[in-house]
Amino acid sequence: MTSSNAINVTYGELLQITRFEVEIFDTVSNVSLIENTTAEIRCVAEGWPVPRMSLNQRQSPSHRSI
């Protein structure tokens, strides 16, 4: 099994995560969102390809992937 920390985002302002997405395939066994002073998405999967993960920050009037 491999662990992938595909997204590492740091901002000077507080962000509220209201939604996160993970592209699921057969070998994905666990996806979690861990919050403390930072938020980290962890995905444990076996094999290839590594799942695509994204966080979206809401901006008026559109969304921007970060």
Distance bins in CASP14 RR format, pairs under 12 A and 6 or more apart:
PFRMAT RR
TARGET T0000
AUTHOR 0000-0000-0000
RMODE 2
METHOD distances of the structure
MODEL  1
1 27 0 0 0 0 1 0 0 0 0 0 0
1 28 0 0 0 0 0 1 0 0 0 0 0
1 29 1 0 0 1 0 0 0 0 0 0 0
1 30 0 0 0 0 1 0 0 0 0 0 0
1 42 0 0 0 0 0 1 0 0 0 0 0
1 43 0 0 0 0 0 1 0 0 0 0 0
1 44 1 0 1 0 0 0 0 0 0 0 0
1 45 1 0 0 1 0 0 0 0 0 0 0
1 46 1 0 1 0 0 0 0 0 0 0 0
1 47 0 0 0 0 1 0 0 0 0 0 0
2 27 0 0 0 0 1 0 0 0 0 0 0
2 28 0 0 0 0 0 1 0 0 0 0 0
2 29 0 0 0 0 0 1 0 0 0 0 0
2 42 0 0 0 0 0 1 0 0 0 0 0
2 43 0 0 0 0 1 0 0 0 0 0 0
2 44 1 0 0 1 0 0 0 0 0 0 0
2 45 1 0 0 1 0 0 0 0 0 0 0
2 46 1 0 0 1 0 0 0 0 0 0 0
2 47 1 0 0 1 0 0 0 0 0 0 0
2 48 0 0 0 0 1 0 0 0 0 0 0
2 49 0 0 0 0 0 1 0 0 0 0 0
2 50 1 0 0 1 0 0 0 0 0 0 0
2 51 0 0 0 0 0 1 0 0 0 0 0
3 28 0 0 0 0 0 1 0 0 0 0 0
3 29 0 0 0 0 0 1 0 0 0 0 0
3 30 0 0 0 0 1 0 0 0 0 0 0
3 31 0 0 0 0 0 1 0 0 0 0 0
3 32 0 0 0 0 0 1 0 0 0 0 0
3 40 0 0 0 0 0 1 0 0 0 0 0
3 41 0 0 0 0 0 1 0 0 0 0 0
3 42 1 0 0 1 0 0 0 0 0 0 0
3 43 1 0 0 1 0 0 0 0 0 0 0
3 44 1 0 1 0 0 0 0 0 0 0 0
3 45 0 0 0 0 1 0 0 0 0 0 0
3 46 0 0 0 0 0 1 0 0 0 0 0
3 50 0 0 0 0 0 1 0 0 0 0 0
3 51 0 0 0 0 0 1 0 0 0 0 0
4 22 0 0 0 0 0 1 0 0 0 0 0
4 27 0 0 0 0 0 1 0 0 0 0 0
4 28 0 0 0 0 0 1 0 0 0 0 0
4 30 0 0 0 0 0 1 0 0 0 0 0
4 31 0 0 0 0 0 1 0 0 0 0 0
4 40 0 0 0 0 0 1 0 0 0 0 0
4 41 0 0 0 0 1 0 0 0 0 0 0
4 42 1 0 0 1 0 0 0 0 0 0 0
4 43 1 0 1 0 0 0 0 0 0 0 0
4 44 0 0 0 0 1 0 0 0 0 0 0
4 45 1 0 0 1 0 0 0 0 0 0 0
4 46 0 0 0 0 0 1 0 0 0 0 0
4 47 0 0 0 0 0 1 0 0 0 0 0
4 48 0 0 0 0 0 1 0 0 0 0 0
4 49 0 0 0 0 0 1 0 0 0 0 0
4 50 1 0 1 0 0 0 0 0 0 0 0
4 51 1 0 0 1 0 0 0 0 0 0 0
4 52 0 0 0 0 0 1 0 0 0 0 0
4 53 0 0 0 0 1 0 0 0 0 0 0
5 32 0 0 0 0 0 1 0 0 0 0 0
5 34 0 0 0 0 0 1 0 0 0 0 0
5 38 0 0 0 0 0 1 0 0 0 0 0
5 39 0 0 0 0 0 1 0 0 0 0 0
5 40 1 0 0 1 0 0 0 0 0 0 0
5 41 1 0 0 1 0 0 0 0 0 0 0
5 42 1 0 0 1 0 0 0 0 0 0 0
5 43 0 0 0 0 1 0 0 0 0 0 0
5 44 0 0 0 0 0 1 0 0 0 0 0
5 50 0 0 0 0 0 1 0 0 0 0 0
5 51 0 0 0 0 0 1 0 0 0 0 0
5 53 0 0 0 0 1 0 0 0 0 0 0
6 20 0 0 0 0 0 1 0 0 0 0 0
6 21 0 0 0 0 0 1 0 0 0 0 0
6 22 0 0 0 0 1 0 0 0 0 0 0
6 23 0 0 0 0 0 1 0 0 0 0 0
6 31 0 0 0 0 0 1 0 0 0 0 0
6 40 0 0 0 0 0 1 0 0 0 0 0
6 41 1 0 0 1 0 0 0 0 0 0 0
6 42 0 0 0 0 1 0 0 0 0 0 0
6 43 1 0 0 1 0 0 0 0 0 0 0
6 45 0 0 0 0 0 1 0 0 0 0 0
6 49 0 0 0 0 0 1 0 0 0 0 0
6 50 1 0 0 1 0 0 0 0 0 0 0
6 51 1 0 0 1 0 0 0 0 0 0 0
6 52 1 0 0 1 0 0 0 0 0 0 0
6 53 1 0 1 0 0 0 0 0 0 0 0
6 54 0 0 0 0 1 0 0 0 0 0 0
6 55 0 0 0 0 0 1 0 0 0 0 0
7 17 0 0 0 0 0 1 0 0 0 0 0
7 20 0 0 0 0 1 0 0 0 0 0 0
7 21 0 0 0 0 0 1 0 0 0 0 0
7 22 0 0 0 0 0 1 0 0 0 0 0
7 33 0 0 0 0 0 1 0 0 0 0 0
7 38 0 0 0 0 0 1 0 0 0 0 0
7 39 0 0 0 0 1 0 0 0 0 0 0
7 40 1 0 0 1 0 0 0 0 0 0 0
7 41 1 0 1 0 0 0 0 0 0 0 0
7 42 0 0 0 0 1 0 0 0 0 0 0
7 43 0 0 0 0 1 0 0 0 0 0 0
7 50 0 0 0 0 0 1 0 0 0 0 0
7 51 0 0 0 0 0 1 0 0 0 0 0
7 52 0 0 0 0 1 0 0 0 0 0 0
7 53 1 0 1 0 0 0 0 0 0 0 0
7 54 1 0 0 1 0 0 0 0 0 0 0
7 55 1 0 0 1 0 0 0 0 0 0 0
7 56 0 0 0 0 0 1 0 0 0 0 0
7 57 0 0 0 0 0 1 0 0 0 0 0
7 65 0 0 0 0 1 0 0 0 0 0 0
7 66 1 0 0 1 0 0 0 0 0 0 0
8 38 0 0 0 0 1 0 0 0 0 0 0
8 39 0 0 0 0 0 1 0 0 0 0 0
8 40 1 0 0 1 0 0 0 0 0 0 0
8 41 0 0 0 0 1 0 0 0 0 0 0
8 42 0 0 0 0 0 1 0 0 0 0 0
8 53 0 0 0 0 0 1 0 0 0 0 0
8 55 0 0 0 0 0 1 0 0 0 0 0
8 66 0 0 0 0 0 1 0 0 0 0 0
9 15 0 0 0 0 1 0 0 0 0 0 0
9 17 0 0 0 0 0 1 0 0 0 0 0
9 20 0 0 0 0 0 1 0 0 0 0 0
9 38 0 0 0 0 1 0 0 0 0 0 0
9 39 0 0 0 0 1 0 0 0 0 0 0
9 40 0 0 0 0 1 0 0 0 0 0 0
9 41 0 0 0 0 1 0 0 0 0 0 0
9 53 0 0 0 0 0 1 0 0 0 0 0
9 54 0 0 0 0 0 1 0 0 0 0 0
9 55 1 0 0 1 0 0 0 0 0 0 0
9 56 0 0 0 0 0 1 0 0 0 0 0
9 57 0 0 0 0 1 0 0 0 0 0 0
9 64 0 0 0 0 0 1 0 0 0 0 0
9 65 0 0 0 0 0 1 0 0 0 0 0
9 66 1 0 1 0 0 0 0 0 0 0 0
10 37 0 0 0 0 0 1 0 0 0 0 0
10 38 1 0 0 1 0 0 0 0 0 0 0
10 39 0 0 0 0 0 1 0 0 0 0 0
10 40 0 0 0 0 0 1 0 0 0 0 0
10 66 0 0 0 0 0 1 0 0 0 0 0
11 17 0 0 0 0 0 1 0 0 0 0 0
11 38 0 0 0 0 1 0 0 0 0 0 0
11 39 0 0 0 0 0 1 0 0 0 0 0
11 55 0 0 0 0 0 1 0 0 0 0 0
11 57 0 0 0 0 1 0 0 0 0 0 0
11 66 0 0 0 0 1 0 0 0 0 0 0
12 37 0 0 0 0 0 1 0 0 0 0 0
12 38 0 0 0 0 0 1 0 0 0 0 0
13 57 0 0 0 0 0 1 0 0 0 0 0
14 35 0 0 0 0 0 1 0 0 0 0 0
14 37 0 0 0 0 1 0 0 0 0 0 0
14 38 0 0 0 0 0 1 0 0 0 0 0
14 39 0 0 0 0 0 1 0 0 0 0 0
14 57 0 0 0 0 0 1 0 0 0 0 0
15 35 0 0 0 0 0 1 0 0 0 0 0
15 37 0 0 0 0 0 1 0 0 0 0 0
15 38 0 0 0 0 0 1 0 0 0 0 0
15 39 1 0 0 1 0 0 0 0 0 0 0
15 55 0 0 0 0 1 0 0 0 0 0 0
15 56 0 0 0 0 0 1 0 0 0 0 0
15 57 1 0 0 1 0 0 0 0 0 0 0
15 58 0 0 0 0 1 0 0 0 0 0 0
15 59 0 0 0 0 0 1 0 0 0 0 0
15 64 0 0 0 0 0 1 0 0 0 0 0
15 66 0 0 0 0 1 0 0 0 0 0 0
16 35 0 0 0 0 0 1 0 0 0 0 0
16 39 0 0 0 0 1 0 0 0 0 0 0
16 55 0 0 0 0 0 1 0 0 0 0 0
16 56 0 0 0 0 0 1 0 0 0 0 0
16 57 0 0 0 0 1 0 0 0 0 0 0
16 58 0 0 0 0 1 0 0 0 0 0 0
17 33 1 0 0 1 0 0 0 0 0 0 0
17 34 0 0 0 0 0 1 0 0 0 0 0
17 35 1 0 0 1 0 0 0 0 0 0 0
17 38 0 0 0 0 0 1 0 0 0 0 0
17 39 1 0 1 0 0 0 0 0 0 0 0
17 40 0 0 0 0 0 1 0 0 0 0 0
17 41 0 0 0 0 1 0 0 0 0 0 0
17 54 0 0 0 0 0 1 0 0 0 0 0
17 55 1 0 0 1 0 0 0 0 0 0 0
17 56 0 0 0 0 1 0 0 0 0 0 0
17 57 0 0 0 0 1 0 0 0 0 0 0
17 58 0 0 0 0 0 1 0 0 0 0 0
17 66 0 0 0 0 0 1 0 0 0 0 0
18 33 0 0 0 0 0 1 0 0 0 0 0
18 39 0 0 0 0 0 1 0 0 0 0 0
18 55 0 0 0 0 1 0 0 0 0 0 0
18 56 0 0 0 0 1 0 0 0 0 0 0
18 57 0 0 0 0 1 0 0 0 0 0 0
18 58 1 0 0 1 0 0 0 0 0 0 0
18 63 0 0 0 0 0 1 0 0 0 0 0
19 33 0 0 0 0 0 1 0 0 0 0 0
19 41 0 0 0 0 0 1 0 0 0 0 0
19 53 0 0 0 0 0 1 0 0 0 0 0
19 54 0 0 0 0 1 0 0 0 0 0 0
19 55 0 0 0 0 1 0 0 0 0 0 0
19 56 1 0 0 1 0 0 0 0 0 0 0
19 57 0 0 0 0 0 1 0 0 0 0 0
19 58 0 0 0 0 1 0 0 0 0 0 0
19 63 0 0 0 0 1 0 0 0 0 0 0
19 65 0 0 0 0 0 1 0 0 0 0 0
20 31 0 0 0 0 1 0 0 0 0 0 0
20 32 0 0 0 0 0 1 0 0 0 0 0
20 33 1 0 1 0 0 0 0 0 0 0 0
20 34 0 0 0 0 0 1 0 0 0 0 0
20 35 0 0 0 0 0 1 0 0 0 0 0
20 39 0 0 0 0 1 0 0 0 0 0 0
20 40 0 0 0 0 0 1 0 0 0 0 0
20 41 1 0 1 0 0 0 0 0 0 0 0
20 42 0 0 0 0 0 1 0 0 0 0 0
20 43 0 0 0 0 0 1 0 0 0 0 0
20 51 0 0 0 0 0 1 0 0 0 0 0
20 52 0 0 0 0 0 1 0 0 0 0 0
20 53 1 0 0 1 0 0 0 0 0 0 0
20 54 1 0 0 1 0 0 0 0 0 0 0
20 55 1 0 1 0 0 0 0 0 0 0 0
20 56 1 0 0 1 0 0 0 0 0 0 0
20 57 0 0 0 0 0 1 0 0 0 0 0
20 65 0 0 0 0 0 1 0 0 0 0 0
20 66 0 0 0 0 0 1 0 0 0 0 0
21 31 0 0 0 0 1 0 0 0 0 0 0
21 33 0 0 0 0 0 1 0 0 0 0 0
21 41 0 0 0 0 1 0 0 0 0 0 0
21 43 0 0 0 0 0 1 0 0 0 0 0
21 51 0 0 0 0 1 0 0 0 0 0 0
21 52 0 0 0 0 1 0 0 0 0 0 0
21 53 1 0 0 1 0 0 0 0 0 0 0
21 54 1 0 1 0 0 0 0 0 0 0 0
21 55 0 0 0 0 1 0 0 0 0 0 0
21 56 1 0 0 1 0 0 0 0 0 0 0
21 63 0 0 0 0 0 1 0 0 0 0 0
21 65 0 0 0 0 1 0 0 0 0 0 0
22 28 1 0 0 1 0 0 0 0 0 0 0
22 29 0 0 0 0 0 1 0 0 0 0 0
22 30 0 0 0 0 0 1 0 0 0 0 0
22 31 1 0 1 0 0 0 0 0 0 0 0
22 32 0 0 0 0 0 1 0 0 0 0 0
22 33 0 0 0 0 1 0 0 0 0 0 0
22 41 1 0 0 1 0 0 0 0 0 0 0
22 42 0 0 0 0 0 1 0 0 0 0 0
22 43 1 0 1 0 0 0 0 0 0 0 0
22 44 0 0 0 0 0 1 0 0 0 0 0
22 45 0 0 0 0 1 0 0 0 0 0 0
22 50 0 0 0 0 0 1 0 0 0 0 0
22 51 1 0 1 0 0 0 0 0 0 0 0
22 52 1 0 0 1 0 0 0 0 0 0 0
22 53 1 0 1 0 0 0 0 0 0 0 0
22 54 0 0 0 0 1 0 0 0 0 0 0
22 55 0 0 0 0 0 1 0 0 0 0 0
23 31 0 0 0 0 0 1 0 0 0 0 0
23 43 0 0 0 0 1 0 0 0 0 0 0
23 45 0 0 0 0 0 1 0 0 0 0 0
23 49 0 0 0 0 1 0 0 0 0 0 0
23 50 0 0 0 0 1 0 0 0 0 0 0
23 51 1 0 1 0 0 0 0 0 0 0 0
23 52 1 0 1 0 0 0 0 0 0 0 0
23 53 1 0 0 1 0 0 0 0 0 0 0
23 54 0 0 0 0 1 0 0 0 0 0 0
24 30 0 0 0 0 0 1 0 0 0 0 0
24 31 1 0 0 1 0 0 0 0 0 0 0
24 43 0 0 0 0 1 0 0 0 0 0 0
24 45 0 0 0 0 1 0 0 0 0 0 0
24 51 1 0 0 1 0 0 0 0 0 0 0
24 52 0 0 0 0 0 1 0 0 0 0 0
24 53 0 0 0 0 0 1 0 0 0 0 0
25 31 0 0 0 0 0 1 0 0 0 0 0
25 43 0 0 0 0 0 1 0 0 0 0 0
25 45 1 0 0 1 0 0 0 0 0 0 0
25 46 0 0 0 0 0 1 0 0 0 0 0
25 47 0 0 0 0 1 0 0 0 0 0 0
25 48 0 0 0 0 1 0 0 0 0 0 0
25 49 1 0 0 1 0 0 0 0 0 0 0
25 50 0 0 0 0 1 0 0 0 0 0 0
25 51 1 0 0 1 0 0 0 0 0 0 0
25 52 0 0 0 0 0 1 0 0 0 0 0
26 45 0 0 0 0 1 0 0 0 0 0 0
26 46 0 0 0 0 1 0 0 0 0 0 0
26 47 0 0 0 0 1 0 0 0 0 0 0
26 48 0 0 0 0 0 1 0 0 0 0 0
26 49 0 0 0 0 0 1 0 0 0 0 0
26 51 0 0 0 0 0 1 0 0 0 0 0
27 43 0 0 0 0 0 1 0 0 0 0 0
27 44 0 0 0 0 1 0 0 0 0 0 0
27 45 1 0 1 0 0 0 0 0 0 0 0
27 46 1 0 1 0 0 0 0 0 0 0 0
27 47 1 0 1 0 0 0 0 0 0 0 0
27 48 0 0 0 0 1 0 0 0 0 0 0
27 49 0 0 0 0 1 0 0 0 0 0 0
27 50 0 0 0 0 0 1 0 0 0 0 0
27 51 0 0 0 0 1 0 0 0 0 0 0
28 42 0 0 0 0 0 1 0 0 0 0 0
28 43 1 0 0 1 0 0 0 0 0 0 0
28 44 1 0 0 1 0 0 0 0 0 0 0
28 45 1 0 1 0 0 0 0 0 0 0 0
28 46 0 0 0 0 1 0 0 0 0 0 0
28 47 0 0 0 0 1 0 0 0 0 0 0
28 49 0 0 0 0 0 1 0 0 0 0 0
28 50 0 0 0 0 1 0 0 0 0 0 0
28 51 1 0 1 0 0 0 0 0 0 0 0
28 52 0 0 0 0 0 1 0 0 0 0 0
28 53 0 0 0 0 0 1 0 0 0 0 0
29 42 0 0 0 0 0 1 0 0 0 0 0
29 43 0 0 0 0 1 0 0 0 0 0 0
29 44 1 0 1 0 0 0 0 0 0 0 0
29 45 1 0 0 1 0 0 0 0 0 0 0
29 46 1 0 0 1 0 0 0 0 0 0 0
29 47 0 0 0 0 0 1 0 0 0 0 0
29 51 0 0 0 0 0 1 0 0 0 0 0
30 41 0 0 0 0 0 1 0 0 0 0 0
30 42 1 0 0 1 0 0 0 0 0 0 0
30 43 1 0 0 1 0 0 0 0 0 0 0
30 44 1 0 1 0 0 0 0 0 0 0 0
30 45 0 0 0 0 1 0 0 0 0 0 0
30 46 0 0 0 0 0 1 0 0 0 0 0
30 51 0 0 0 0 0 1 0 0 0 0 0
31 40 0 0 0 0 0 1 0 0 0 0 0
31 41 1 0 0 1 0 0 0 0 0 0 0
31 42 1 0 0 1 0 0 0 0 0 0 0
31 43 1 0 1 0 0 0 0 0 0 0 0
31 44 1 0 0 1 0 0 0 0 0 0 0
31 45 0 0 0 0 1 0 0 0 0 0 0
31 51 1 0 0 1 0 0 0 0 0 0 0
31 52 0 0 0 0 0 1 0 0 0 0 0
31 53 0 0 0 0 1 0 0 0 0 0 0
32 39 0 0 0 0 0 1 0 0 0 0 0
32 40 0 0 0 0 1 0 0 0 0 0 0
32 41 1 0 0 1 0 0 0 0 0 0 0
32 42 1 0 1 0 0 0 0 0 0 0 0
32 43 0 0 0 0 1 0 0 0 0 0 0
32 44 0 0 0 0 1 0 0 0 0 0 0
32 53 0 0 0 0 0 1 0 0 0 0 0
33 39 1 0 0 1 0 0 0 0 0 0 0
33 40 1 0 0 1 0 0 0 0 0 0 0
33 41 1 0 1 0 0 0 0 0 0 0 0
33 42 0 0 0 0 1 0 0 0 0 0 0
33 43 0 0 0 0 0 1 0 0 0 0 0
33 53 0 0 0 0 0 1 0 0 0 0 0
33 55 0 0 0 0 1 0 0 0 0 0 0
34 40 1 0 1 0 0 0 0 0 0 0 0
34 41 1 0 0 1 0 0 0 0 0 0 0
34 42 1 0 0 1 0 0 0 0 0 0 0
34 43 0 0 0 0 0 1 0 0 0 0 0
35 41 0 0 0 0 0 1 0 0 0 0 0
35 42 0 0 0 0 0 1 0 0 0 0 0
38 55 0 0 0 0 0 1 0 0 0 0 0
39 55 1 0 0 1 0 0 0 0 0 0 0
39 57 0 0 0 0 0 1 0 0 0 0 0
39 66 0 0 0 0 0 1 0 0 0 0 0
40 53 0 0 0 0 0 1 0 0 0 0 0
40 55 0 0 0 0 0 1 0 0 0 0 0
41 51 0 0 0 0 1 0 0 0 0 0 0
41 52 0 0 0 0 0 1 0 0 0 0 0
41 53 1 0 1 0 0 0 0 0 0 0 0
41 54 0 0 0 0 1 0 0 0 0 0 0
41 55 1 0 0 1 0 0 0 0 0 0 0
41 66 0 0 0 0 0 1 0 0 0 0 0
42 51 0 0 0 0 0 1 0 0 0 0 0
42 53 0 0 0 0 1 0 0 0 0 0 0
43 49 0 0 0 0 0 1 0 0 0 0 0
43 50 1 0 0 1 0 0 0 0 0 0 0
43 51 1 0 1 0 0 0 0 0 0 0 0
43 52 0 0 0 0 1 0 0 0 0 0 0
43 53 1 0 0 1 0 0 0 0 0 0 0
43 54 0 0 0 0 0 1 0 0 0 0 0
44 50 0 0 0 0 0 1 0 0 0 0 0
44 51 0 0 0 0 1 0 0 0 0 0 0
45 51 1 0 1 0 0 0 0 0 0 0 0
45 52 0 0 0 0 0 1 0 0 0 0 0
45 53 0 0 0 0 0 1 0 0 0 0 0
52 65 0 0 0 0 0 1 0 0 0 0 0
53 65 0 0 0 0 0 1 0 0 0 0 0
53 66 0 0 0 0 0 1 0 0 0 0 0
54 63 0 0 0 0 0 1 0 0 0 0 0
54 64 0 0 0 0 0 1 0 0 0 0 0
54 65 1 0 1 0 0 0 0 0 0 0 0
54 66 0 0 0 0 1 0 0 0 0 0 0
55 63 0 0 0 0 0 1 0 0 0 0 0
55 64 0 0 0 0 0 1 0 0 0 0 0
55 65 1 0 0 1 0 0 0 0 0 0 0
55 66 1 0 1 0 0 0 0 0 0 0 0
56 62 0 0 0 0 0 1 0 0 0 0 0
56 63 1 0 1 0 0 0 0 0 0 0 0
56 64 1 0 0 1 0 0 0 0 0 0 0
56 65 1 0 1 0 0 0 0 0 0 0 0
56 66 1 0 0 1 0 0 0 0 0 0 0
57 63 1 0 0 1 0 0 0 0 0 0 0
57 64 1 0 1 0 0 0 0 0 0 0 0
57 65 1 0 0 1 0 0 0 0 0 0 0
57 66 1 0 1 0 0 0 0 0 0 0 0
58 64 0 0 0 0 1 0 0 0 0 0 0
58 65 0 0 0 0 0 1 0 0 0 0 0
58 66 0 0 0 0 0 1 0 0 0 0 0
59 65 0 0 0 0 0 1 0 0 0 0 0
59 66 0 0 0 0 0 1 0 0 0 0 0
END
